[in-house]
Amino acid sequence: MNAARIPLPEPAPAERTRVLRVFSRLNVGGPAVHVILLAAGLRDHGYDTRLVVGRESAREGNLLDLAREKNVECEQLSALGREIRPFADAAALWSLFRLVRRFRPHVVHTHTAKAGLLGRLAALLGGTPVVVHTFHGHVLSGYFGRVRTHSFTRLEALLARYTDVLVTVADDVRAELVARGVGRPERIRVVPLGLELGPLSGPLPRGHLRAAAGFGDDARLVGIVGRLVPIKDVPTFLRAAALLRQSVPGARFAVVGDGDEREALERLAHELGLAGLVHFFGWRRDLPAVYGDLDLVVNCSRNEGTPVALIEALAAGRPVVATAVGGTAELLGRGERGMLVPPGEPEALATAMGAALEGGEGQERRRRAGRDYALAHHSSERLLHDVDALYREALARRAAA
């Protein structure tokens, strides 16, 4: 007689990897989109994420609606913010440390400078196995004076010694950090930005911006998309616009975004004789309508990681002109996917804008190459795969050690 088969116990489910993600503020911009997509998308790869953010200023806008759409819960820590405030920073560090002790994350992953400082300190004090920090660009050029920049560089170099993996969004940003002594080359990984570009890859609506601004259908609409803050150097765009209208009378200009400099920029536009020719739209969430209406997208920042607006513009098949800073030149293939100019030079920017609007075989070749590149290299699927692989490698290395 056959013995009864004894059922084997079900194997215990594999433990999900806990990630504490710390980000200074969920203001409108590429880094905020990046952290939301990671928090949402890594669920299906076996990760449970807690996202801690500070509060943005009133004019920055926020992406809390995108977080809700992706079912990402954000824990807002009022003491965590952009500015240096010793008492508030100490309170934020204590709150983060307590959260590390309660949540016991396998990985603490910080984004941007202020969150990188406090989040990494809390992770080290709390004994987190793996600590990761992402540089979405850096604040070591173009933001502060010489003394503060030197101090921040030394601080980042010190923090890098206690960080398992440093991440940059472009090879050029990695090279800049190495040149400044921030981290050893073998410890810095490049993980390009990934975005949900599908809505921009098909036919796009046209006429929405023109209708809102009162521009005619035949206007050549040139736009800049992003935060209105000093590092974006929007005054150079406006001065270039004033020069361009002399050679392209039908040109009109769109400023899509908001920030602390808006009133000053509106005054400058009036002083430059651009009243009625440039329209400030504020924040717009209807990106297909924005890029569908722009004949040319411009970025004239003095420092960048990888500008999200340019990735979006390339995916939408828009010609682009940008300053050769940070990871921008790499994104544009050193000029093969868009035109590059030096920062802070309105004359050079106006000349390139005119050439881009004129079109021709070279511009069409850049436009097609840019679209193909953005869709192939900056998808959200690729981002999730890269970060999953990075976490697994870092955790395995820590376990082996």
Sequence and secondary structure as in RCSB ss.txt:
>XXXX:A:sequence
MNAARIPLPEPAPAERTRVLRVFSRLNVGGPAVHVILLAAGLRDHGYDTRLVVGRESAREGNLLDLAREKNVECE
QLSALGREIRPFADAAALWSLFRLVRRFRPHVVHTHTAKAGLLGRLAALLGGTPVVVHTFHGHVLSGYFGRVRTH
SFTRLEALLARYTDVLVTVADDVRAELVARGVGRPERIRVVPLGLELGPLSGPLPRGHLRAAAGFGDDARLVGIV
GRLVPIKDVPTFLRAAALLRQSVPGARFAVVGDGDEREALERLAHELGLAGLVHFFGWRRDLPAVYGDLDLVVNC
SRNEGTPVALIEALAAGRPVVATAVGGTAELLGRGERGMLVPPGEPEALATAMGAALEGGEGQERRRRAGRDYAL
AHHSSERLLHDVDALYREALARRAAA
>XXXX:A:secstr
                EEEEEEEEE BSSHHHHHHHHHHHHGGGGTEEEEEEEE   TTT B HHHHHHTT  EE
E TT  SS  HHHHHHHHHHHHHHHHHH  SEEEEESHHHHHHHHHHHHHHT SEEEEEESS SSSSSS HHHHH
HHHHHHHHHHTT SEEEESSHHHHHHHHHTT S GGGEEE    B  GGGSS    SHHHHHHT  TT EEEEEE
S  SGGG HHHHHHHHHHHHHH TTEEEEEEB  TTHHHHHHHHHHTT TTTEEEEE    HHHHHHH SEEEE 
 SS SS HHHHHHHHTT  EEEE  TTHHHHTGGGTSSEEE TT HHHHHHHHHHHHH  HHHHHHHHHHHHHHH
HHSBHHHHHHHHHHHHHHHHHHHHH 
